Amino acid sequence: MAPTVPQEVESSGSRSTRRSYSARRPRGMPASAAAPSSPEEAAAGDSIGAQLVTPEPASASTAGGKALPASTAGGEELTAPASPAGGEEVEPMLEPEDTAAGAMLEPEDTAAAAQITKLPTLDSDTATSPNIIQESEADTILKASEFVLGLSSYIDGELLRNCSGILMERSKGAGTILTTSQLICSRSPNVDEWLGGDEYALNAEVRVQLLHKDDFGKGELMYLDKQYGFALFRVLMDEPKKLPRFSNERFAQDVFLLGRYELNLQIGNGKVLSKGAGKFQHHHYMYTDGHISPFGAGGAVINFEGDVTGMITSSIHFIPSSIIRKCLEIWRTYSHVPRIHLGMKLFGIKCLNLVSKEKISRKYNVDAGLIVKEVSAESNAEKLGVRMGDIILSVNGEVIATAVELENKLLDISKALLEKGIVPGSGVDVTLALGVFNTTKCARGRILLRAKLSNDEEIIEEGCSVVSLKNLQLFVYG
């Protein structure tokens, strides 16, 4: 095995030396001498390790036109005598440990080397990826990456948060970017989202990293939705290469998660889980078993065709595209997105495990609906006798299987109310007909729930968990 030796490359007009290491024969050694001719020689070569191998005197190098003396039998390194007048000085070879990184570089060369390390072709941190991605899927990701941007927020010059965003559209020289409300959230005191309390820096400086310019655009806040947890920003920008196409989400779907940290693309992949929002999360989330860095919040969930199926809100859950599209449709028309407050936390039977589904079906003969996990104190639902453990079977006659379906239904109702001129604060009651299964009496019934149409975030405080005989009479059974 040929030893590893340093290779000197002297740049024209510079005394700096670039050093690379590779297995090759030493200077002056003929090709025949570089490889062992017998197993014995190979074994002897292995014992040498990385020591310098000295060439034979017959092939000694020259410097300044004079031959260098042959090395000693002990294998010492060749050295050149002082160069004569008119000759050229030969710099001695240095072992790697003799020179600290950059010690031989002139200031201008150091600056040039720093520039070289910024080249994407030489970025060792992103050169390889542990993700196993097929070539066709890689093409899909790269095309979708054109509408995924990096965003950062600042308060008084101090970094608040790095997030991602989705370029939704561009008009009149400006783009509209969808991102998570967490980008400008300055304080979040509660784990339970239903308790509210989040504070937002509406005047925060938001920078949008432009993909094809080494520059930032200034993001201008257009809309903030605290309930659904998204924000819209406007930024001046050139015509994009690609805008997103949306497709409805579905359980068990294979997806990619795309975000950015500044300009660097962040990638995750996984499968959409048949899982509902927990007790502390709003109804509109869906979940994946994939993961992405925290900077990916606000980025895109895409299917294998490159269609956007959701916006990432954390490393494991996202807002599905069905919710996003309806919210944006309402916002474009009315400049706000009101929501109907039911005063209940709900969970879809469809998202339970099979053991629980079978138990509910066997005991109550109910296969679909929303389980009441909590009823807000003093809410109309509580006053009508709805309690924790009951099942909401339908809303205005439509069977609802998941909490995401419920949110879509509520958005449809809100849009219909806006079209009739009914807006938050107008004083007009919103009445919903809810089919309810009372688990205490094992009976089906129907209630007319007077609900609130509001632009504010819904707050649910823990209410009564015991059903009184008086409240049971409010159910209409049949």
N, C-alpha and C positions, 0 to 999 in steps of 0.2 A: 504493500500500500504506500503510495507516494505521500511524503509528509506534507503538512500544511505550512505554507510559508507566506510571509507578507509580500504583496505586490505593490510596487511604487509606481505611481503615475505622476509625472511632473508636468504641470500645466504650463503652457507657453506664457512667458512674461510674469510668472509667479514662482516663488520659492516654496509654496505650500505643497504638501505631499498628501494625496488621497490614498488610503490604504484599504485593500480588500483582501479577503482570505479565501483561498481555494486550494484544493489538492492539485498540485502540479509539480513538475520537476524543477529543481533549483536552477538558477542561472548557470549557463555554461555546461550543464549536464546534457549529454546527448540523449535522445529518446530511448535508445537501447539501454542506457544506464539507469533510467528512471524506474523501470519495472524489474522486479526480481526474476532471475532466470531459473531459479530452482526453489523448492519448498524450504530448503535450509536458508537461502537468502531472504525469503519472505519472512521466515520466523525471526531472523536477525533484524530485519527492518521493523517488525512489530515492536521489538524491544527498544528501538530508538525512540518511538513515540513521535513527539512533535519537535524533536531536536533538528537543528539545521544540518542538512546533508551537504558536504563539501564536494565540489566537482574535482575531477582529476586535473593535474597541472597542464595536460595537453590541451585542455579547453578553457584555460584561464581567460578571464575578461580583461579588457584593456581600458585604460582611462587616460585621456589626454594623449592617446597615441602610444602609450607605453604599457607593456604587459604587467599585470599585477602578479606578485609572487604567489606561488601555490600555498594553500593552507597547510598547517602542520598535520602530522598524523593523528593528533588528538582530536581533529575535527573542529578546530577553532575557526571563527568566522573570518573571511577575507577582509582586509582593510586596505585602503588606498593611501599611498604616500601623498605628501603635500603636492599639489598640482604645480607643474612648472609654469614659468611665464608664458602667457598665451594659451595655457591649457585651461581646462574646466574642472572645477572642484567636484569631487564625487562625494555626495552626502552618504554617511554611513547608514546602513539598514538598522531599523529600530524594531525591537520586539513589541508586541501589542501592549504588554504591561509597562513598557518604558514611557509611553505617551498617553496622557489623559485625553479624553475625547475633546477634540477641538483645539488642543494645545499648539498644533502645528499650523493652525489657520490664522491668516491675517484678518483684521477686522472686517474688511470688505468681503472676504470669503465666508466669515461667520454669518454675516447677514444673508449672503446668498444661500448658505446651507439651511438657514432658518426658513427661507422662502421655499426651498425644495421640500422640506418636511411638511409644508402645508398642501402640497400637491395631492389631490385625491387618489392619484395613481400610486402614491407611496404612503398612504395612510394605513399603517399596520393595524390600527384599532378596528377598522371597518373592512379590511381586505377579505376576511373570511366570515362566514356566518354559520352558527350551529344549526340553523333551520334547514331542514331537508325540503327543498322546493323544486318542483318540476319546472322544466324550461318554459312550458306554456303558462304555468302559474306565475313564474317570474315576470313574464311579459305583461300579464294582467296587473301585477303589483306595480310595475314601473309606470304603466299608463295611468293607473289610479293615483300614483304619487304626485301627479301634476296638479291635483286639486287639494292636496293635503299640505298645510302650511304650519310653520312654527310661530308661536306668539309668546310674548312676555309682557308682564305688567310691572309697573314701578310706582311707588309712592314716595314723593320727595327724593327721587333719584335712587331709592333703595329697591332692589328686586323684591317683588311680592311673590310671583309665581311664573313658571314656564309651563305652557300648555300647547296644544295643537288646535287646528281649526280646519274647517272644510269650506273651500271656496264654492259658494252656492250659485252665484251669478255675477255677471259684470254688465254694467250699463253706464253710458256717458263717462267713460274713463275711470269708473270706480267699481270695485268689487264688493260684494256682500259676503261676509265670513260668518259661518255658524261655529260657535264654540261653547264650552261649558261655562256656566256662571261662576265656577270656582276660580276662573282666571282673575276676577276682581273681588273675590270674597276675602275680606280682611279679618273676619272673625267668625268662627263657627263653634259656639259653646255647647251644642247638644249633639249627642250621638243619634238621638231620635229625630229624624227629619220632620216628623209631624208636630214637634214642639216649636219649630221655627227658631227665631233668634239669630239667624245668620246676618252679618253686616257686610255691606258692599261698598267698595270705594268707587263710586260712580265717576269721580274725576281722576281716576288713576291713569297714568300714561301707559298706553298700550302700543307695543311695537310689533309689527308684522314683518317677518323675514320674507323678503321677495325672493322667489326661487331662482330667477335668471339674472339677478343683480346682487352684487355683494353689498346690499344696502337694506335698510328697514323702511317700511311705510308706517305712517302714523294712523293707528286705528281709532275711529270715532264711534262711540257707543250709540247704537240706534235703538236697541230694545233689550230689556232684561226681564226674563221670566223666572221668578223665584220658585214657583210651584214645579215647573217641569225642568228647571235647572239648566237653562240655556241662555246664551246672549248672542246678539247680532252686532257686528261691527262693520263699518264702512272704511275702505282704504283705497287710495288712488293707486292704480296699477295698470300695467300694459295688458293687452289682450292675452288671456291664458291659452295654453295649448289644448286644454281639455276641461270640461265641466262635468260634474257628476250626474249619473243617471240613477234613479232610485228604484228599488224593488222591495216588495213586502218581505218581512222577516218570517221565519218559520222554525219550529223546534227541530233539533237534530241536524241542522244545516251546518256544513263546513264553511268556515269564514276565516278571513284574515283581518287582523287589527293593524291599522296604519296610523302612525303619528310622526311627529318630528321633534327633535331637540335642536333648536336653531335650524341649521340646514340638513342635519343628519337624519335620515329616515329611520324610524323605529318600527319594527315588524313583530307581530305575534300571530299565532294561528291557533285555532281550536274549533270547538263545536258548540252550537247554541244549545243550552241545557233546557230541559223541560222543568223549569224551576220558577217559582213565583217570588215576588218581593218579600223580604222579611218584615217583621213587625215594625222595624225602625226605618224602613225605606218606603218611599212613595210608590204608588201602584204601577207606574209606567215603565219600570225597569225590566229588562230581560238580561239573561246571564250567559256567559261562556265559560268553558274550562280552559281557555287560553289566557295568556297574561301578556302585558305590555308594560313598559316603564311608566312611572307616574306622569312623565312629560307627554304621554299619549292621550291624556284626557282631553276631549274635544276633537279627537281624530275620528277617522272613519272605520266602520265595520263594513267590509265588502265581501260579496260572495265570489265564487270562482269565475263568474262572468265579468267581474269588475263593477257590478252594481252596488251602490251604497244601501246597506240594510239597517244601518243605525249609526248613532254617534256615541263614541266611548265617553263614559262618565267616570269610570274608575278602572282599575286593572282587571275587574271581573264582570262588571255590568255596563249596560248601554241603553240609550233611549232608542227604541225601534223606529224604523223609517216611517211606519204608518202614523205614529204620533207626530213626528217631525213635520211631515208633509201637511198634515191637517193644521198644525199650529202655524206654519208659515203661510198657508193659504188664508187663514183667518187674519193673521197679522198684516199681510199685504193689503187686504181689503179694509180692515177696521183699525189698524195701527195698535191693536192690543188683543190679547188672547184671554178672555174670561173663562172661568171654569165653574161648574156646579159643585157646591160643597154638600156632601151627603152626611158628614159627621160619623163616618165609620171607616175602620181599617178592614180590608177584605183580602181574601186569599182564594185563588181558584182551585176547585177540587181536581181539575185536570192536571195540576202541577204536584199533586200528592204522589207518594209511592203507591205501588199496587196493593200492598197490604191495607193501607188506610182507605183507598178507594173501595176495595172489596167490603171492608167493614161498614162503611157508610151506606153502600148500596144494599147490603144485606139487612142492616138495621132500619134504615129510613126509606129504602127504595128510591134513593136519589142518586143520579149518576153525574149530574152537571149542576154547576152553580158556584156561588161565592160564599165561603165560610166567613162569618163575622168574627174577626179577631179582637176587635175592641170597638166600643161605642163611646163617642165623645160625651162628656158630662153636660147635662142640660140641653142636649141637642134634641131636635124634633124626633129623630129616630129613637132615642132613649125614651122620650115621652110616649111614643107609640108602642113601646113594649119590646123593641128589638134588643136582643141581648147577645153577649158573647157566646159563640157556638151555634147560633142560628144560621140558616142558609138563605141567601138571596138567590132566588130561582130565576128571576127575569126582571128586566127594566122596560117599562112601557110595552110589555108583551113579548119582548125579545129575550131568548135564553142567552145568558152570558156565561162563558166557560172560564175565562181568565180575567185577572185584574187589568191587563193591557186592553182586552176587548171592552171592558167597562170604560176605561179612559177614552177609547175611540168613540164609544157610544155617547159619552158626556160631551165630547167635542162636537159631535154631530148635532146634538140638541142645542148646545151653545150657539153654534153657527145659525141654526134655524131661528133661534130667539133674536139674534142680532139682525137677521134679515127682516124680522117683524118690527124692528125698532126697539126691542126690549134690551136694555143695557144695564150693567151694574149700577145700583143706586137709583133706578127708575121707580122703585116701590112696587113693582109687579112681582107677585109670587110665582115661583117655578114649582109646579107640582108634578111629581113622578109617581107612576103606579108601579109598585114593587111587589113581585110575587115572593112570598117568604115562607120558609119551612120552619115552624116552631119546634125546636128539638125537645122542649120540655113536655109538650103535649103530643109530640109526633103527629103534627097536623099541618096541612098546607093552608095558607091564607094570603090575603092581599091587603096592602096598606097604601094609602095615598100620602106620600111624603112631601111636605112643603120644604123645598130646598133653597139654598142661597146661591145666586149668580154673582161672582166676585172676581175682581182682578187681583185680589190679594192671595197670598199663600194660605192654604187651609191649615188650621191648627186643631189638633185633636188631643184633648185632655182626657185622661182615664175617667170613665164614668161608672155607672152601676153595672154589676155583673150578675145580679140576682133578679129573676123575673117575679114580679108581684102578681097576685091574682087579679088585682085591679087592672093592671096594664094588659093582661091577657085578653080582657074583654074588648080591647081596641082592635084586635085582629078580626078581619072578615074572613071566615072560613068557608071553604067550598072546594 
